Amino acid sequence: MPALWIAHVTVTDEEAYAKYAKLAGPAIAKHGGEFIARGGRYVQLEGRDRPRNVVARFPSVEAAETCYHSAEYQEALSHARGASERELLIVETT
């Protein structure tokens, strides 16, 4: 079943995070992911407000998790660590 990769992000270092974004997109695409929302308008109704929200669709939970653990994505993530506060989850769609 398809799955959604959902990230809620507060960027604290724009320059370093830009390096993450440049590398993360190709890594996500390589694993069958496609962005369906990326930093657009949002309304925070509950929980912690994060000004950047990203949703990518993957063919499966396994594909999304494999992407996360891949060397390409981990390299991208090395630029986001220390440059952002994030929550990331993968949820299977019905």
FENKATA-V777342 format. One record per residue. RES is the residue in one small letter. PSI is psi in degrees with one decimal (NA if undefined). Layout:
BEGIN
res->{RES | RES}
psi->{PSI | PSI}
END
This chain:
BEGIN
res->{m | p | a | l | w | i | a | h | v | t | v | t | d | e | e | a | y | a | k | y | a | k | l | a | g | p | a | i | a | k | h | g | g | e | f | i | a | r | g | g | r | y | v | q | l | e | g | r | d | r | p | r | n | v | v | a | r | f | p | s | v | e | a | a | e | t | c | y | h | s | a | e | y | q | e | a | l | s | h | a | r | g | a | s | e | r | e | l | l | i | v | e | t | t}
psi->{146.4 | 159.3 | 153.8 | 135.8 | 117.3 | 121.3 | 135.9 | 123.2 | 139.3 | 116.3 | 129.9 | -14.0 | 97.2 | -42.0 | -48.1 | -39.3 | -30.8 | -36.2 | -40.7 | -52.0 | -38.9 | -37.6 | -30.4 | -40.9 | -52.6 | -35.2 | -42.0 | -45.3 | -39.0 | -28.6 | 18.7 | 9.3 | 146.5 | 136.3 | 134.3 | -15.0 | 135.5 | 90.0 | 19.8 | -172.9 | 146.9 | 163.4 | 119.4 | 115.4 | -33.9 | 162.0 | -171.3 | 131.5 | 125.0 | 122.9 | -12.1 | 123.2 | 130.2 | 134.8 | 128.3 | 143.0 | 133.4 | 159.3 | -25.7 | 165.5 | -41.9 | -41.3 | -41.4 | -42.2 | -38.9 | -41.0 | -49.3 | -41.9 | -3.8 | 154.6 | -39.2 | -46.2 | -37.5 | -35.5 | -44.8 | -46.1 | -28.4 | -25.4 | -24.6 | -32.3 | 129.0 | -10.8 | 1.2 | 160.9 | 128.8 | 153.3 | 138.7 | 132.7 | 159.7 | 131.4 | 133.2 | 139.2 | 159.9 | NA}
END
